[in-house]
């Protein structure tokens, strides 16, 4: 649910006021409500002077433990610090393993996920990685899903990519069935999150999986589907059959046969498909390599969580209404991954909030009821473990 217009939002008591007043805002003013005057309840009111309050963003694909490593061990991307998410207005995320699901393990990913969750961040993760047989902690993805509370699904499992295991249809179906049954046992979303590469086969294997099994379309979620225009068209067809699809907020060069996440979102809106079937994620901490014809890395960049906020900002600058585009960055991922209390401002939801200024930039982030400064380091007053804050 989104509130449009000027509203009062009542939250339980918090220890810290907003660290930075929004632009054109006066310092927070304390006020006593009628209830307070009667002695029943103490209420502190903050006037945000028209700044917009939105739910914290939900990033459905991030590499908490770092990704990359496609050009040797020196190119492994370091782990993401908590404040790289908070600065980007992201208060929940799903951690995944990618190309390196060998040196990086499910155990390490789960430990990092729990560390983030202990700090109040909405952190969950997936079992497996690019390859087959999948990397697991409990011996199977079914057991990981059944017994590890923070594990919500499986992925990112690579298809149509030279870095994949070149999985067969039978292997994809086996992995999907394990995901489905493990999730049923534990009451989780049980999504098989699929990394799509540049290969011509695109999503062919997923269409075959839908045609030749009883598995529900809603459990297959391809990501990076905006990396080629033909792949995006295939993904729209999958969405028509009920699969959620995810686009990545990566940079797109002039002349490249790819859609930026904002262009993909606009194209999706024109299809009239149910909105909840599309989400945008950052791939933060992941590597963005370019390969030559022999599969060798020519160059690479590192994806950043802030790309998600930048994408939302671009859409708002293009004139889209906040209420029409914001759910693609918040509510939809929370729906796909079954995260009650995340991605929306409503009674009973978690107090994960972002204050947007007139320039559509995040000015302050509330995580689990405590404010954190945006655009700077997490303030010392919040007493975060130093290991979880970046040094720059
Ligand atoms: Zn990927």
Boltz pocket constraint, residues with backbone or C-beta under 6 A from the ligand:
constraints:
  - pocket:
      binder: B
      contacts: [[A, 98], [A, 156], [A, 195], [A, 196], [A, 224]]
      max_distance: 6.0
